Protein backbone atom coordinates (compact mmCIF):
# COMPACT_ATOMS: atom_id res chain seq x y z
CA UNK A 1 0.00 0.00 0.00
CA UNK A 2 1.31 3.43 -0.95
CA UNK A 3 1.92 5.82 1.95
CA UNK A 4 0.70 9.40 1.65
CA UNK A 5 1.66 12.35 3.80
CA UNK A 6 -1.64 14.15 3.53
CA UNK A 7 -3.46 15.27 6.67
CA UNK A 8 -6.31 13.17 8.06
CA UNK A 9 -8.79 16.00 7.40
CA UNK A 10 -9.93 17.99 4.42
CA UNK A 11 -7.47 20.58 3.20
CA UNK A 12 -7.58 22.64 0.06
CA UNK A 13 -3.78 22.35 -0.01
CA UNK A 14 -2.93 18.92 1.45
CA UNK A 15 0.82 18.94 0.72
CA UNK A 16 1.30 22.40 2.23
CA UNK A 17 -0.84 21.49 5.22
CA UNK A 18 1.10 18.26 5.80
CA UNK A 19 4.41 20.11 5.65
CA UNK A 20 3.22 22.79 8.09
CA UNK A 21 1.95 20.13 10.49
CA UNK A 22 5.29 18.29 10.36
CA UNK A 23 7.34 21.47 10.78
CA UNK A 24 5.28 23.06 13.58
CA UNK A 25 3.80 20.09 15.43
CA UNK A 26 0.36 21.68 15.06
CA UNK A 27 -2.80 19.80 14.16
CA UNK A 28 -6.52 20.45 14.14
CA UNK A 29 -7.06 19.22 17.71
CA UNK A 30 -4.28 21.43 19.05
CA UNK A 31 -5.59 24.49 17.21
CA UNK A 32 -9.08 23.80 18.55
CA UNK A 33 -7.68 23.61 22.10
CA UNK A 34 -5.67 26.80 21.51
CA UNK A 35 -8.80 28.65 20.36
CA UNK A 36 -10.96 27.39 23.22
CA UNK A 37 -8.37 27.99 25.95
CA UNK A 38 -7.45 31.40 24.56
CA UNK A 39 -11.00 32.68 24.20
CA UNK A 40 -11.81 31.31 27.65
CA UNK A 41 -9.12 33.67 28.93
CA UNK A 42 -10.42 36.50 26.76
CA UNK A 43 -13.93 36.07 28.14
CA UNK A 44 -12.64 36.22 31.73
CA UNK A 45 -10.36 39.19 31.02
CA UNK A 46 -11.39 42.54 32.53
CA UNK A 47 -10.21 44.48 29.45
CA UNK A 48 -11.35 42.22 26.60
CA UNK A 49 -14.21 40.26 28.13
CA UNK A 50 -16.82 43.03 27.98
CA UNK A 51 -16.01 43.82 24.33
CA UNK A 52 -16.35 40.20 23.24
CA UNK A 53 -19.44 39.63 25.38
CA UNK A 54 -21.19 42.49 23.56
CA UNK A 55 -20.09 41.27 20.13
CA UNK A 56 -20.50 37.47 20.37
CA UNK A 57 -23.93 36.01 21.02
CA UNK A 58 -23.34 32.32 20.20
CA UNK A 59 -19.96 31.30 21.61
CA UNK A 60 -20.12 27.67 20.45
CA UNK A 61 -20.63 28.70 16.82
CA UNK A 62 -18.07 31.49 17.15
CA UNK A 63 -15.41 29.13 18.53
CA UNK A 64 -16.03 26.68 15.69
CA UNK A 65 -15.52 29.51 13.17
CA UNK A 66 -12.37 30.65 14.97
CA UNK A 67 -10.97 27.11 14.91
CA UNK A 68 -11.60 27.00 11.15
CA UNK A 69 -9.96 30.43 10.84
CA UNK A 70 -6.83 29.33 12.71
CA UNK A 71 -6.73 26.10 10.71
CA UNK A 72 -6.67 28.20 7.55
CA UNK A 73 -4.12 30.68 8.91
CA UNK A 74 -1.74 28.24 10.61
CA UNK A 75 -2.08 25.15 8.42
CA UNK A 76 -3.29 26.66 5.12
CA UNK A 77 -6.28 24.29 5.02
CA UNK A 78 -8.68 26.75 3.42
CA UNK A 79 -11.39 25.78 5.92
CA UNK A 80 -12.35 29.35 6.81
CA UNK A 81 -14.45 31.43 4.45
CA UNK A 82 -15.32 34.75 5.99
CA UNK A 83 -14.43 38.39 6.37
CA UNK A 84 -12.76 38.88 9.75
CA UNK A 85 -11.74 42.46 9.02
CA UNK A 86 -15.34 43.62 8.61
CA UNK A 87 -16.34 41.89 11.85
CA UNK A 88 -13.79 43.90 13.84
CA UNK A 89 -14.34 47.31 12.27
CA UNK A 90 -17.43 48.31 14.29
CA UNK A 91 -15.84 47.33 17.63
CA UNK A 92 -14.41 50.06 19.85
CA UNK A 93 -10.89 48.61 19.70
CA UNK A 94 -7.78 50.55 20.64
CA UNK A 95 -4.06 49.70 20.75
CA UNK A 96 -4.34 48.54 24.37
CA UNK A 97 -6.96 45.95 23.34
CA UNK A 98 -4.67 44.48 20.69
CA UNK A 99 -1.75 44.51 23.12
CA UNK A 100 -3.79 42.58 25.69
CA UNK A 101 -5.14 40.19 23.03
CA UNK A 102 -1.57 39.40 21.96
CA UNK A 103 -0.41 39.01 25.57
CA UNK A 104 -3.12 36.42 26.25
CA UNK A 105 -2.59 34.71 22.89
CA UNK A 106 1.16 34.37 23.40
CA UNK A 107 0.72 32.88 26.87
CA UNK A 108 -1.90 30.40 25.67
CA UNK A 109 0.13 29.39 22.59
CA UNK A 110 3.19 28.69 24.75
CA UNK A 111 1.08 26.49 27.05
CA UNK A 112 -0.82 24.57 24.36
CA UNK A 113 1.59 24.27 21.43
CA UNK A 114 5.09 22.85 20.99
CA UNK A 115 7.75 25.57 20.66
CA UNK A 116 7.79 25.63 16.84
CA UNK A 117 3.99 25.66 16.71
CA UNK A 118 3.76 28.43 19.30
CA UNK A 119 6.24 30.56 17.36
CA UNK A 120 4.29 29.95 14.15
CA UNK A 121 0.85 30.91 15.49
CA UNK A 122 2.22 33.84 17.50
CA UNK A 123 3.84 35.28 14.37
CA UNK A 124 0.52 34.91 12.53
CA UNK A 125 -1.38 36.51 15.45
CA UNK A 126 0.99 39.47 15.46
CA UNK A 127 0.48 39.96 11.71
CA UNK A 128 -3.30 39.77 12.15
CA UNK A 129 -3.30 42.26 15.05
CA UNK A 130 -1.22 44.77 13.07
CA UNK A 131 -3.45 44.41 9.99
CA UNK A 132 -6.72 44.81 11.87
CA UNK A 133 -5.38 47.70 13.96
CA UNK A 134 -4.11 49.45 10.81
CA UNK A 135 -7.46 49.06 9.07
CA UNK A 136 -9.31 50.39 12.09
CA UNK A 137 -6.86 53.30 12.27
CA UNK A 138 -7.36 54.07 8.58
CA UNK A 139 -11.12 53.97 9.00
CA UNK A 140 -10.99 56.30 12.00
CA UNK A 141 -8.65 58.71 10.22
CA UNK A 142 -11.18 58.84 7.44
CA UNK A 143 -13.70 59.84 10.10
CA UNK A 144 -11.35 62.38 11.71
CA UNK A 145 -10.39 60.02 14.56
CA UNK A 146 -7.04 58.43 15.34
CA UNK A 147 -5.93 55.10 16.76
CA UNK A 148 -2.53 53.73 17.73
CA UNK A 149 -1.33 50.40 16.36
CA UNK A 150 -0.60 47.64 18.89
CA UNK A 151 2.84 47.63 20.50
CA UNK A 152 4.36 44.32 19.49
BELBEL-V590560 format. One line per field, one symbol per residue. ss: DSSP state (2 for helix, 1 for strand, 0 for the rest). phi: phi as a letter, one per 40 degrees, with the letter a starting at -180 (. if undefined). psi: psi as a letter, one per 20 degrees, with the letter a starting at -180 (. if undefined). A space follows every 10 residues. Layout:
# BELBEL-V590560
ss->???
phi->???
psi->???
This chain:
# BELBEL-V590560
ss->0000000000 0002222222 2222000222 2222222222 2222000022 2222200022 2222222222 2222200000 0002222220 0000222222 2222222222 2200222222 2222222222 2222222222 2200000000 00
phi->.ccbbcccac acbdcccccc cccbgcadcc cccdcccccc cdccccccdc cccccbbbcc ccccccccdc ccccbfcgcc babcccccdc cccbdccccc dcdccdcccc ccbcdccccc cccccccccc cccccccccc ccbgbbaccc cc
psi->pppqkqqjrp pimhgggggg gghijqrggg hggggggghg gghiphghgh ghhhhphnhg gghgghgggh ggghjkhjhp namhghhigi qmprghghgg ghghgggggh hhqrghgggg hggghggggg gggghgghgh hhjjrqqqrq o.
